[in-house]
Amino acid sequence: MHTTSLPLLGRLHVRTDHVSWSEFVDLYAPVLYRWNLAAGMQPADAQEIVQEVLLFVHERLETFEWQRPGAFRTWLRRVTVNKTRALRRRKILESRVGTPADDIDSYPDPRLDASWASHYAEDLFQRACEMVRPLVEDTTWKIFMRVYVDRQPPAAVAREFDVSRNKVYVAQCRCLARVRAIVDRYLDDSP
């Protein structure tokens, strides 16, 4: 669960691979949006930054060089920071209100720094879960959520769903394996 599928990044270099781009956008757009909201942006601005970042990544991914674990995440964050600074500059120019350059370039907001680092894995786990949820039976998913996410003891979950403990462990393993497969396939790394 700690490395990106480099073939995905390779497939993203091919601009005609619409399936890979769609998968990338489905996974990362909500994460970028949540990061921007956590930084205190208004929803419309957060969405604008997401679109600008995704467009930039699409246009410039060939310039990205994977050198170490976390490199893609770092690059994506830097792109987001730069796009946010540019948006703030545009808004200041549009409003014609004088603001010192230090205020414009004070991004990243400390809230975003903390959010970016601490919520990266959580946000991507949540997106992977959203992608896996439709692929498993309802009861299996509920068991997984109770054991893995809610941290309920397997024996209690078995009683709650009137199933054996073995079925609880199997449900947890199956769902977790699918979530990890998505994370392993698409993500750069997790902190």
QUIJO-V211695 format. One record per backbone hydrogen bond with DSSP energy under -1.0 kcal/mol. NH is the residue of the N-H (numbers start at 1). CO is the residue of the C=O. If there is no record, write none. Layout:
NH&CO, NH&CO
This chain:
4&188, 6&4, 8&5, 9&5, 10&6, 11&7, 12&8, 14&11, 17&14, 18&16, 21&17, 22&18, 23&19, 24&20, 25&21, 26&22, 27&23, 28&24, 29&25, 32&28, 33&29, 34&30, 35&31, 36&32, 37&33, 38&34, 39&35, 40&37, 41&36, 46&42, 47&43, 48&44, 49&45, 50&46, 51&47, 52&48, 53&49, 54&50, 55&51, 56&52, 57&53, 58&54, 59&55, 60&56, 61&57, 63&60, 64&61, 71&68, 74&70, 75&71, 76&72, 77&73, 78&74, 79&75, 80&76, 81&77, 82&78, 83&79, 84&80, 85&81, 86&82, 87&83, 88&84, 89&85, 90&86, 91&87, 92&88, 93&89, 94&90, 95&91, 96&92, 97&92, 103&100, 104&100, 105&101, 113&109, 114&110, 115&111, 116&112, 117&113, 118&114, 119&115, 123&119, 124&120, 125&121, 126&122, 127&123, 128&124, 129&125, 130&126, 131&127, 132&128, 133&129, 135&132, 136&133, 141&137, 142&138, 143&139, 144&140, 145&141, 146&142, 147&143, 148&144, 150&145, 152&146, 157&153, 158&154, 159&155, 160&156, 161&157, 163&158, 168&164, 169&165, 170&166, 171&167, 172&168, 173&169, 174&170, 175&171, 176&172, 177&173, 178&174, 179&175, 180&176, 181&177, 182&178, 183&179, 184&180, 185&181, 186&182, 187&183
